[in-house]
Amino acid sequence: METSIDITEKSNVLHKTIYSILFSISFAHLLNDLIQAIIPSVYPILKQNYNLTFTQIGLITFAFQLSASLLQPLVGYYTDKYPKPFSQVYGMLFSLVGIVSLSFATTFYWILLSVIFIGIGSSIFHPESARISNLASGGKRGLAQSIFQVGGNFGTALGPLLVALIVVPNGQVYILWFIIAVVMGLAIISKIAFWYRNHLIYRKPKKVVFADFQRLSKSNVKWAVTILLIVIFSKFFYSACLSSYYTFYIIDKFHLSIKEAQYHMFIYLIAYAVGTILGGPLGDKIGRKYVIWLSVFGAAPFALLLPYVNLFWTDVLMVVIGIIISSAFPAILVYAQELLPKKLGMVSGFFYGFAFGMGALGSALLGKLADYTSIQYVYLVCSYLPLVGIICFFLPNLKKK
């Protein structure tokens, strides 16, 4: 039986940044998003094998992103009231079913069902993971969110590289090799779940962790949330263009092979991960409003140049765009948590869900546009989306430098 001294010591742990938990949950995020990244990475293979149109490719992304987005706010809302330390284990099991199914899928609708399972797994994973990062942050919420996010980004970056090395030379069934990532994820998440369960009882349930930052009226909070949603629309519509269709774009424009295109995709996704590392701590230092504003609107001139340059400068611009635009989401998420401090799980789930939803809608609509026009025309149209980021100027400051 624990003494009052033991309880006090464990309670005091939550006031420190627990890097072992942050890096563990970040690595679990890497594995979760590595599994997700298989989906767009095998699009060229699926399109070639089953004669899919760009519209069908967009619908596959739509099915995955929608299943990943709709459940997240509900999971977050429920776990705000009833935390479920082992829910991430169930999420990873859904992803396992999806991976096995995708390895053997031979029809469009079978592929849809497979990605929906992976999407459900992702929707269960993210809200509680964001809460665990918050719990282990010791007050360094931007840093904690960046550590968590960068794991996911590196997982997304590794997906195309591993697909190029394992699946492209050998065939679709070799997707089964990614079961190794699922097993590793289950082991790490189980360990984190026990830590989370043991520390939940030391939280002060009425405590509002962001109360020192938030001094806004309800109408100002609604206005700020509206601006954030518009920014997410712009960012993730454009990101859907880059993540779902970039390999098709450079294959079409520069006549590359599927394997060569995956390597170029890897370069962009690594840059995206680097930007995520910078976004959270920078938001802690100078204010999240400025990071959000610069990271979306700041990508505009480079996005506008992208459709007009050769392969070398395409890589250069994609690195710059990836670093700039990826720094926004950690800042957006923590900013939203500061706006609604009593509903961390619901806010995290809602913003993750809305981001996935915009990616889903973007992929579906852009796939349709690509079938009617061309993939290069899609990139020309989407290059104007980061200009929407100028609206961030009107976000209220929550924390002065």
N, C-alpha and C positions, 0 to 999 in steps of 0.2 A: 504493500500500500504506500502511495506517495505521500511524503510530508509536505507541509506548507512551503518549506525551503525549496524542495524539488519543483513544486508548481511555480514558485516565483522565478526560479532560474529558467524554466522552460518558457514562461511568459515573457521574460526579458529578451529571450532569443529573437522574438518577433520584432523587436525594435532595432535589430541589426540586419544588415544585408547578408542573406544566407546564400553565398555564391554557389555552394555545392548543389542546392536545390535549383537555383536559377539556371545553371549550366546543364543540369540533368533534364529539366523541363524543356530547355532549348534544344537539347539533342533529341528528346522525344518528338519535339516539333519538327526537327529535321527529318526524322524517319517518317512521320505522318505526311509531311508535304512532299517527301520523295515519292511516296506511294501515289499521291495526287498527281505529281508531275509526270507520271507514266502516261496519263491520259492524253495530254496534248502532244507528248513526245512520240507516241505511236500513230498519230493522225496520218502522216504520210504513208505508213505501212497499211493502215486500215483503208485509206482512200484508194490505194493502188490495188489491194487484194479484193475489195468488195465493190469497186467502182462507185464510191460515195461522191456526192456533190458537196460543194462548199456549204450549201444550205444544211445538208445532213451533218456535216462536221460541226457547224454552228449549233445544231440541235443537240448533238452529243454533249457539247460544252454546256448548253443551256440546261440539260437534264442533270448533269453533275452539279453545276453551280446552284441550281434551284434547290436540289435536295440538300446541298450543303448550307444554303442560306435560310430556308423556311424554318428549320428546326432550331437554329441557333438562338434566336430571341426567346423561344419557348423553353429551351433547356436552361438558358441563363436566368429567366424569370423564376423557374421552378427551383433551381439550385440556390438562388438568393435566399429562398425560404427554407429549403431542405438540402443543404450541401451533400453531395454524393461523391465521396473521395474516390470510389472505384468506377465511376461512370466512364472514365477514359478507357478503361480496359474493355468495356462493352463496345465503345466506339472503334477501337482497334480490331476487334473481332468482326465488325461489319466490314471494315476495310479488307480484312483477310478474305472474306467471302467474295468481295468485289474483284480482288486480284485473281483469285482462282477462276472465277467466271469469265473475266476478260481474256484470260490466257486461252480459253477454248471457244470464245464467241465467234460465230460464223455468219451472223445476220445483224442487220442494223438494229433491230429491236432487242436482240440479245446483248449487244454492246451497250445500248441505253440502260438496260436493267443492271448491267455490271457497274457502270459508272454511278448509278443512283446509290448502290450499296456503298461505294467509296465515299460518295457525298454525305450520306447519313453518318458514316464513321467520323468524317471531318466535323460535321455539325455538333456531334457529341463531344469531340475532343477540345474544341477551342474555348468555349466559355469558362469551363472549370480550370483550364490551363492558364487563362488570363488571370483568374482569381488567385491561383497558386503563385504566379509571378508577383502579384500585388502583395500577397501575404509574406513572401520572402524578400521583398524589396528593401525593408528597413527604411522606408521613406524615399529611396531613390527610384521613384516610379518610372521616370523616363528611361533611365539606364536599364531597369529591370525589363521594361517592355521591349527595349531594343535588343537585349540579350535573348529574350524569348522569340522576337520576330526574326532575328538574324538566323536562328536555327532553321526556321521554316524556309527562309530565302535560300540558304545553302542547300537545303533539301530539294527545293525547286530547281536550283542550278544543277545539281548532280543528276537529276532525272534524265534530261536529254543526253548527257554524257554516258551514263550507264546503259541507256537504251541503245545508243549508237554502238557501244562496245559489245553488248550482250544480245540484244533483241534483233537489231537490223541485220547482222550477218547470219543469224541462226533461225529466225522466224518467231512468230507471235507467241507460240507456246512457251518460249523462254522467259516470258513475263513471270512465270512461276518462280524464277530465281529471287524475285523481290519478296517472296515469303520470308526470306532471311531477315529483311528489314522489319517485317511485322513481328517476328519472334523477338528480335532485339527490343523493339518498341514495347511489347508486352512486359518484358522483364524490367525495363526502366520505369515504366508507368506504374507497375505494381509496387515498386519500392517507394516511389514518390507518394503513392496513394496512402501507404501506411504512415508516412511522415505527416501528410495533410490531415489524416484522421486524428492523429495524436495531438496536433496543434490546434485543431478547430475549437476544442473546449477552452482554450486560453484566450480566445478573441473576446473582446467586449462587444456584445451584440448591438448595443445602441451607439457605439462610437462611429462618428462620421469622419473618415480619414482625410477628406479634402475640405473640411469646413473652413480652414484657414485661408483657402484660396478663393472661395466662391462667395461673392457679395452682389449677386445679380437678381433683378426682379424676374418673375415668371415669364413675362413677355420677352425680356432680353434673353433668357435661357432658350425659349422657343425660337427666337430669331437666330441665335448662335447655332442651335441644332440644325435649323433649316439651311444655313450657309454650309455647315459641315456636310450635309447630305448632298448639296449641289456639287461641292468639291469632290466628294467620293464618286458621284456620277461621272464627272469629267475624268478623274484619275483612273477609275476602273474600266470605263468604256475604252479609254486609250490603252490601258494595260491589257485589256482583252484582245485588242488589235495586235499588240506586241507578242503576247504569250501564245495565243491560239494560231496566229497566221504568219508569224515571222519566218518560220522555216519555209513555208510556201512562197512567201514574198521574195526571199533571196534565191530560192530555187528557180522561180519564174524570171526574176530580173537578171541574175548573174549566172544562170545555168549550172548550178551546183548539184552534186549528188545529195541524197538524203543524209548520208553519214557526214559529209562536209557541212551541210546546213546545221546539223545538230551541234557541231563544234562551235559554230558562230553563235548559236543560241546560248550555249554554255557561257560564252564571253559576256553576253548581255546580262544573264542571270547572276553571274558572280558580281558584276557591277551593281546590280540591284541589291544584292546582299550587303555589299559594302555601304551603300547609302543608308540601309536600315540601321547599321551600327552607329552611324553618325547622327541620325535623326533624333533618337531619344535623349541622349546626353546633351545635345545642342539645345533641345527644347527645355531641358532643366536649367540650362545656363542663360539663354537669351530670351526665353519665352516661347511657348508653343505656337502662338499666333504667327510669329515671324517665320518659324520653320515651315509651317503649313503653307503660308503665302508664297515664300520663295521656292519651295520644293515643287509646287504645282505650276504656278505662273512662270517660275524661272526656267522650266523645261521648254517653254513655248518656242524660243528662237531656234533651238536645236531640233525640235520636232518639225518645225516648218522647213528646215534645210534638208531633212532626211530623205525625202523622195527624189532629190536632185543630185545625189552624190554617188561616187563609185563604191566598190566593195570595201576598200580600205577605210574611207571616210564614213561609210555606213557603220563599220565596227566602232570607230572612234566616237561617232555621235551616239550610238546605242549605249556605249559605256557612260558617256556624260549624262544622257537622258536617264539611264538606269540609276545612277548614283543620286541624281537630283530628285527624281520623282518618287523614289522608294523611301526617302527620308521623311515623307509626309505621314505615313500611316501610324507609326508609333506615337507621333505627336498628336494626330487626330484622335486616336483611341484614348490617350491619357487626358487630353483636353475634354473629351466627352465624359469621361469618368469624373473629372473635376466639376463639370456642369451638373451632374446628377449623382452626388456622392453616396446616396443611400441605396443605389440600385446598380452596383458594380457588375454583377453577373448579367443582368438584363441589358445594361448599356453595352457591355462587351459583346454579348450575343447579337444584339440588334445591329451594331455597327459592323461586326464581322459578317452578319447575315446580309445586310444591305450592300456591303462591298462585293460579296459573292454574287448577290442578285444582279447588281449592275454589270458584273463580269459576264453573267449568264445572258442577260438581255443584249449586251454588246456583242457577244459572240454570235448569237442567233441572227441579229439584224445585219451584222457585218458579213456573215456568211452568205446571206441572201443577196446583199449588195455585190459581193464578189462574183456570184453566179451571173448577175445581170450585167455587170461591168467587167472589172478585172481586179485582181488582188493588189496591183499597183495603184489603182484608183482608190481603193479602200484606204491605203496608207496616205494618199494625198488628202482625202477628206478628213481623216482622223488627226492629221498634223495640226489642225486648228483647235482641237479640244483643250489642250493645256491653257489656252487663253482665258478660259472660264475661271481659272484660278485667281484672277484679279479681284474677284468678289471677296477674297479672304481679308482684304483691307478693312472690311467692315466688321470683322470679328472683334468682340470686346477682349481686353487684356484681363486675364485671370490672375496673373502673377507678374509683378514688376521685376525687373532685373535686380 
